[in-house]
Amino acid sequence: MTGLERVRSTITTGASDCLPLMPITMMFAADRIGQPYRRYATDYRVLAEAQLRVAEQFDFDYVSVISDPAREASDCGAKIRYFDDQPPAIDEENALLTDKTVLATLRQPDPLGGGRMHDRVKAVELLTSRIGGQKIVEGWVEGPCAQGADLRGINTLMLDFFDDPAFINELFGFVIEMETQFARVQVQAGATLIGIGDAAASLVGPELYREFVWPWEKKLVDNVRAMGVLTRLHICGNTRSVLAEMGQIGADIVDLDYFSPIGEGRAAMGPHQTLLGNMDPVRVIRNQTPQQIYEATAACHREAGRHFIVGAGCEIPRGTADENVHALRRYARENR
């Protein structure tokens, strides 16, 4: 099977010739080709070269254009801080929507307008031309809570849930319209899967998640699935209190961070949800031996059962030894 076939078969039937392998690599990938992370995050050619390198070296079943969460906010006009060899960051002290009345006049950015969103689309195009049809080409967008935090400031956003819930829904509505269009142009460029990152969603608590975040996440997933591609929901952090809800969103793949035991995810989401994860990227993937990593992957597989994809809870950290990543590959290729 090709990587593309392997992932699709695992999602639809729970079986393939072996387990798919889809760990997130960003700084780890940039280091493979000796490029500072600023170039990886700002030049689609560098990103594509690095993703192709790690996919070839470690036999991944996909390549991805994920790099940082600041692309959409940047094109909206937010102030972004850049660093030589670290990911770009939102300038929280000068958030674009510090004055929330600005939202009423904020225009949707053009994802093909030459900005950072367009750079990501070009990465999808280049990866598709190089490896499309053989491996999954994963596009990426931000979820409502994560992007809302990027535009408003995360601390202020958390207060808005209590102080101005109507504004939360206005903001999330703006975000979903933007992210749907961003996803669409990536699909048109060749993406066969769209990842949705909503890290801040793990911080709001189960009640607020159910009332405010879940409905908008589901709308975004539904919009993307209507485009005819796969979807992947990635929420960093502890999501144990909302596992059942995550399983009801309809994403083809649900990532679980290491805070949320994969057995609990399986119990909450049922036997047919494809799960990806979920070893601690630092304490296990970077710091343990290849044999320990192999055994930890086996433990995740036992808890997850069928419909399982090998990966860490989040990004493979830079500085991880090659043999540790090869341990993930070895388990994936030796098991089904």
N, C-alpha and C positions, 0 to 999 in steps of 0.2 A: 504494500500500500504506500501511496505518497503520504506526506504529512497532512495534506489537505483532506484526503480520503480518511485517514486514521482519526482525525478530530471529528469529522462529520459522522463517521460510523459510531464512534463512542457516544456521541450525543444522541443519535437516533436509536441505536440498538443496544448500547451498553457493552459492545464487543468490537474488537478489531484485532489485527494481527499481533499487536502489542500495545502497551499503554502510550498515549500521547504524552509529549514532553513540552511544556509551555511555561518555563520560568521567566519572570520579568527580569530583563537586564538593561541597564541604562549606563550608569557610570562604569560598571564592569565591562560593558560593550565598548565604550569609548576608549578605555584603557587597552583593549585588545589591539587597537590600531594606533596607539600612541598619540591620541588627540586629546587636548584639554576639553573639559566638559562644555565650556562655553561654545566651542565650535560644534560639538555634537547637537546642542540644543538650538543653534541658530543657523546651521547650514545643512539642508536636507541631504546633500551628497555625502557629508561626513556620517550622518546618522545611518543612511542606507548602507554605506560601506561597513560600518561597525556591526550592524545587525546581520548582514550577510556573512560576516566573518564568524560571529558567535554561532549562528545557525549551522554553518558548515563545520566548525571545529567541534561543536558539542552535539550535533545531530538533532537540533531542535526541530519541532514540527511547525514552527511559525516564525515570522519576523514581525516586529511591531514598531510603530512610530511614536510610542509614548516617550516623553522626555521630561516634561514639567507641566504644572497646571496653569501656567501664566500666559498661554498663547491667546486664548479668547479674551481674557481681561486686557491684555496688551492692545489688541485690535479695537477694543472698546474705548481705549484712551487711558487706561490705568497706568500708574507709574510703576515700572519694574526695575528691580535692582539686579545687575549682572555681575558675575564673579568669574575670574579666570578659569577656575576648575571646580566649580560647584553649580548646582542648578540655579536658574534665575528664581527670584523671589518677589512676591508682591510687597510693595511698600505700604505696610499696614498703617503707618502713622499718617499717610496721605491717601487713604483709600478713595477710589473714584466716587463712591456713593457715600462719603462721609456725610454729606447733605443728601438725605434720601429723596428730596424733591427733584434731584437731578434725574432720577429714573424716568420721570414723565417726559423728559426731552432727549433721553438717550436713544440713539439710532442703532439699529442692528448693524453689526459690522459685516462687510463683504468678505466671505472666506476665500475669495479669489481676487482680493484687492491688493495683493503684493505684500501683505503683512505676515505675521507669524503663523496665522492659520493657513495662509497660502503655502508657506514653507512646508508645513506638515502634509498638505495635499500633494505637493511635489514629491515628498518622500514616499507617499503611497504609490504614486505613478512610477517612480523609479524602481521601487521594490517589486511592483507588479510586473514590470517589464523584465526584471532579472530573474524572478523566482515564482511569479504567479502561476497557479496551476499545479505547482509542486508542493508548496507549503501555504498555510494560512497567512494572508497579509492582513494584519490587524491595524485598523484605524483606531483613533482614540478621541473621546470627548469627555468633558467634565459633567458630573451630575449636578442636580439643582442645589444641594446644600454646599458642595465644594465650590462651585462657581459663584453662588451667592456670597459665600465668605470671601472669595477673592475680590469681589466688587465692593462689598460693604465693609469688610473687616470682620474677622471671625468673632471677636469679642462683642462687637456691636450687634452682629447678626444674632448671637445667642440671646441678647436682651430683646431684640425685635420679636422673637417668638412670643414673649409675654407682653411687651409694650405695644406692639402694632402688628398683630397677626394678619391684618388685611394687606399690609405692605409686603409681608413674607410671600403671600400668594401672588401679588403683583410682580415681585422680583423673580420668583421661581417661574412664573409664566413667561417673562422676558427671556430667562435662561433657557427654558425648554425650546422656545422658538429658535433661539440662536444655535443651540446644540443640535437640533434636528437638521437645520440647514447645513451645519458643519459636517455632520455625519453623512448627509446626502452627497455632498461633493466628494467626500472621501470614498464613498461607495462607487460613485461615477468614475473615480480615478482607479478603481480596481480592488478596493478593500473587500475582503470576504468575511470579515468579522469586525464589529465595532465594540471596543472596550469602553466602559463607562466607569470613570473613577469618581467616587463620592465620599472621600475620606472623612470630611467633617460630619457626615451623617452618623458616625459612631459616637459623637459627642453630645447628641441632643437628648438622649433618653428615650425609652420605648414609647411613651405616650405622645411626645412631640413627633417622633419618627412616624408613628401610625397616622397622626392627624395631618401633618404638614409635608413630610418628606416622601413617604411611600407613594402617595397618589401621583406626585410629579415624576418620581423615578419610573413608575409603571408607565406613565404616559410617554416618557422618552423611550423606554424599551419597546413599547408597542409601535411607536413611530418608526424606530429603526428596523424592527422585524418586518414591518410592512414594506420595507425596501428590498426584502428578499435575502438578507444576510443574517449571519449569526450575531448574537449579542453576548457580552461578558460583563457581569457586574462585579466591581472591585471596590470594597469598602474597607479601608485600613482600620485597625483597632479592634476593640472588643464589641462584637455584635451578638453576643449570646442571647440577649434579651429580645432580639428581633429576628432570629433565624427563621422562624416560620413565615414571617412576613416577607423576608428576602426570597424565600422559596416560592412565594405566590406572585412575584413580580412578572415572571415569564421569561427571564433571561435564560439563554441556552446553557451558559456556564456561570456558576456563582463561585467566586474566589472566597476563601476563608482565611483570614489572618490567623496567626498562631495563638492568639488569645481565645479563639473559639474552637473547641475540640471538634474535629471533623466528624466524630461519631455523633455528637449532639446535632451537628448540621444535618447528617443523614436522617436521624430520628425525626427532626423537625420538618424537613423538606420532602421526605418520602423517597422511595427507591429509584425514581426516574430522573431526579434532578442531577445534572452533571456537576460535580464538585471539583474544584482545583485547590490544591494546597497540601499541607499548610504548616510546614515546619518553620521554626524560628530562624529567620535568615542569618542572624548573628550567632546565637548560642549553638545552633546546630550546623547550618550550612557553612558558615565561615570558620567556626572554632572547633568542630569535631572532626574525627577521622573519617576517611571514605567509608570504612566498614560501618561505623556508627550511623553515618548518613544513609547508607543502604538500608540498614535495619530500621531507621526512623521512617523512611519512605515505605517500607513494608508494613509498618504499623499503621500509617495513614491509609494505605491501600486496604488493609483488613477492616478498618473502621468504615471506610467509604463504600467498599464493595464495588459493584459495577457502576458504570457512568463516573469514572474517576480519571482525572488528568494529573500528571506529576508536576509539581511546582512547589515553590516556597510560599510562606505566608505573604511575602511582599517581595521587593526587589532583592536580587542577589547582590550582596554588598561588594563594593570594590575591595580588592585585597584578598578575595576568596581564592584559594588554591584551585588550579585547574582540575586536579584529581578529585576534589570535592564535587565539582559540577559533573565530572565524568561519572561519579557514583550515582547521581540522579539518572544520567543517561543509561547507565548499565542496568539499573533496576527497571526503568521503563522498557528497555528493549528485551529484557529477559522475562517479562511478565505480561499478563493480559487479563 
